[in-house]
């Protein structure tokens, strides 16, 4: 009897130890999860991807954090009878009655999502171009390449504001209708509407002409404006949600959002085919316009070439977003840093600077058209300010607000420093005539 009591105590101690371990790990990962989901978690947002990860045997939670369970405890009977330990992160607590979602298989799920991203990404490129023209020297004359109010500032502010609405407050409601639609709006449209690489390049062009103060102020004022934009977006969206609740129009009261959900195989196939047709039309029209206008050059040819290559940048950024919330190495160091967004923004800024150096060196009309199209489309869609702003705001409101400013400093300083080496030094040494 003493041995049984001793064994029972040992089991309880081990159970408490594992419970404490999982609880501690969950607490440590909670902030990285909130920061990741505030921005983008890439293909982990797909239903088929979530299901496969949930039931995999590497003990990963939905946000990608690894919960290390000692081998001797993994299939211990104590897990089957201890309710607090029954989480998605523990393999032994899986619900064997759970069935895969009755939607598209994984391959078609990816294809459908990429079609959504492509269509909304091209719409984001077109909107960014229109905002440049509207607020630029040709119409409102508010922004220009020669001041700290750079050409992409209005699109970055509007995109960050809309991210507060559709990427933070109402993202869950949109996901109830379609996960692909939520990804398309936030990652596809808002991510392509805003661009960090264009922002960084304009500051490099100011610094190369000797306007270092303007360059520094451009980053500081730009960061303040996009941070304020997303806060304003979140607050106004919360006010609108409150108004809906007062009018009994919230999706939570009558379930109307759930009734609109596209979850059947047939429904998702129809939506996928519809977006593939739209994508084909957009690519066809863009290709025809590029062919017609390429020989003349100019902004029109650059725009339609940008629309053709823009979806590639969206796809790359979407796949990189799976690194958000993962951390470095097996131990997951620095999980609070969204490495996917950081890599996308820094790499796009560096490639943007390299392409500008190539354009200065070659200096032909055809080269200018191709390079400007790649910069505006591919690099503009690869980098993002709206997701960056959402992550910055989530960190600022966390228990460690200093992380927001550390993350912003790392992004800006690394991108600008590498840009100096890639763009400014060649300009200074070769003596190119730069028109800023």
VENZI-V481324 format. One record per pair of residues at least 4 apart in sequence whose C-alpha atoms are under 6 Angstrom apart, sorted by the first residue. I is the first residue (numbers start at 1). GAP is how many residues later the second one is. D is the distance in Angstrom with one decimal. If there is no record, write none. Layout:
# VENZI-V481324
I,GAP,D + I,GAP,D
This chain:
# VENZI-V481324
2,4,6.0 + 3,4,6.0 + 16,4,5.9 + 19,4,6.0 + 20,4,6.0 + 26,4,5.9 + 32,4,6.0 + 32,293,5.2 + 32,303,5.6 + 32,304,4.7 + 33,30,5.7 + 33,292,6.0 + 34,4,5.9 + 35,356,5.4 + 35,359,5.5 + 36,4,5.8 + 36,5,5.9 + 36,288,5.5 + 36,289,5.4 + 38,352,5.7 + 38,353,5.9 + 39,348,4.7 + 39,351,5.4 + 39,352,5.5 + 40,281,5.9 + 41,280,5.1 + 41,281,5.1 + 42,276,4.8 + 42,277,5.5 + 42,279,4.4 + 42,280,4.7 + 44,5,5.6 + 44,6,5.8 + 48,58,5.3 + 50,4,6.0 + 59,7,6.0 + 59,8,5.8 + 59,30,5.4 + 60,4,5.6 + 60,5,5.6 + 60,6,4.7 + 60,29,5.8 + 61,4,5.6 + 61,28,4.8 + 64,262,5.8 + 65,261,6.0 + 75,17,5.8 + 86,7,4.9 + 103,160,5.8 + 103,161,5.4 + 103,162,4.6 + 104,4,5.8 + 104,5,5.4 + 104,161,5.7 + 105,4,5.9 + 108,4,6.0 + 112,160,5.0 + 113,67,5.5 + 115,160,5.9 + 115,161,5.8 + 116,68,5.4 + 117,4,5.7 + 117,67,4.8 + 117,71,4.6 + 118,193,4.7 + 119,160,5.6 + 120,64,5.9 + 120,68,5.1 + 120,69,4.7 + 121,67,4.5 + 121,68,4.9 + 121,71,5.4 + 121,190,5.9 + 122,185,5.4 + 124,65,4.6 + 124,68,4.9 + 124,69,4.3 + 125,67,5.9 + 125,68,5.9 + 128,27,5.7 + 128,65,5.2 + 132,4,5.4 + 132,19,5.6 + 134,5,5.5 + 135,5,4.8 + 135,6,5.8 + 135,7,5.4 + 135,8,5.9 + 136,4,6.0 + 136,5,4.8 + 136,6,5.8 + 136,7,4.9 + 136,8,5.8 + 137,4,3.8 + 143,6,5.1 + 143,7,5.5 + 143,8,5.2 + 144,6,5.4 + 144,7,5.4 + 145,5,5.6 + 145,291,5.8 + 146,290,5.8 + 148,66,5.7 + 148,70,4.6 + 155,4,5.8 + 155,39,5.7 + 156,38,4.6 + 157,69,5.0 + 157,72,5.7 + 159,31,5.4 + 159,35,5.8 + 159,227,5.7 + 160,66,6.0 + 160,69,5.7 + 160,70,4.9 + 160,226,4.5 + 161,68,4.7 + 161,69,4.5 + 161,72,4.4 + 163,4,4.5 + 164,4,5.1 + 164,66,5.0 + 164,69,4.5 + 164,70,4.3 + 165,4,5.4 + 165,5,5.9 + 165,68,5.6 + 165,69,5.8 + 165,72,5.3 + 166,4,4.9 + 166,5,5.1 + 167,4,4.9 + 167,19,5.7 + 174,8,5.5 + 175,4,4.4 + 175,7,5.4 + 176,82,5.9 + 177,83,5.7 + 177,84,3.9 + 180,4,6.0 + 183,4,5.4 + 184,4,4.5 + 185,4,4.9 + 186,4,5.1 + 187,4,4.9 + 189,4,5.9 + 191,193,5.1 + 191,195,6.0 + 192,189,4.4 + 194,190,5.4 + 194,191,5.3 + 195,185,5.1 + 195,188,5.3 + 195,189,4.5 + 195,190,5.5 + 196,187,5.3 + 196,188,5.2 + 196,189,5.4 + 197,151,5.7 + 197,152,4.2 + 197,186,5.9 + 203,12,4.8 + 206,5,5.2 + 206,9,5.8 + 207,4,4.9 + 207,5,4.8 + 207,8,5.8 + 208,216,5.6 + 214,4,5.8 + 217,4,5.7 + 218,4,5.7 + 219,4,6.0 + 225,4,6.0 + 227,162,5.9 + 233,4,6.0 + 244,4,6.0 + 244,5,4.9 + 244,6,5.3 + 245,4,5.9 + 245,5,5.2 + 251,4,5.1 + 251,5,5.4 + 251,6,5.2 + 262,5,6.0 + 275,4,6.0 + 280,4,5.9 + 283,4,6.0 + 283,25,6.0 + 286,18,5.1 + 290,4,5.4 + 290,11,5.3 + 290,14,5.7 + 290,15,6.0 + 293,8,5.3 + 294,7,5.4 + 297,4,5.7 + 297,72,5.9 + 302,67,5.2 + 302,71,4.5 + 305,68,5.2 + 306,4,5.6 + 306,67,4.3 + 306,68,5.8 + 306,70,5.8 + 306,71,3.9 + 307,70,6.0 + 309,68,5.9 + 309,69,5.4 + 310,67,4.2 + 310,68,4.4 + 310,71,5.8 + 313,65,4.7 + 313,68,4.9 + 313,69,4.1 + 314,67,5.3 + 314,68,5.6 + 317,27,6.0 + 317,65,5.4 + 320,20,4.7 + 321,19,4.5 + 323,16,5.8 + 323,17,4.7 + 324,14,4.3 + 324,15,5.4 + 324,16,5.1 + 325,10,5.1 + 325,13,5.9 + 326,6,5.9 + 326,9,5.7 + 327,5,4.0 + 327,6,4.8 + 327,7,5.2 + 327,8,4.0 + 328,4,4.7 + 328,5,4.8 + 339,4,5.9 + 343,4,5.8 + 344,4,6.0 + 344,39,5.5 + 345,38,4.5 + 346,69,5.1 + 348,4,5.9 + 348,31,5.3 + 348,35,5.8 + 350,69,5.8 + 352,23,5.9 + 353,66,5.8 + 353,70,5.2 + 354,68,5.8 + 357,66,5.6 + 359,4,5.5 + 367,4,5.9 + 368,4,5.7 + 369,4,6.0 + 372,4,6.0 + 373,4,5.7 + 374,4,5.0 + 375,4,4.9 + 376,4,5.0 + 377,4,5.9 + 385,4,5.9 + 392,12,4.9 + 395,6,5.6 + 395,9,4.9 + 396,5,4.1 + 396,8,5.2 + 403,4,5.9 + 405,4,5.9 + 409,4,5.8 + 410,4,5.8 + 412,4,5.9 + 413,4,5.8 + 419,4,5.5 + 420,4,4.7 + 421,4,5.5 + 426,4,5.8 + 427,4,5.6 + 427,5,5.3
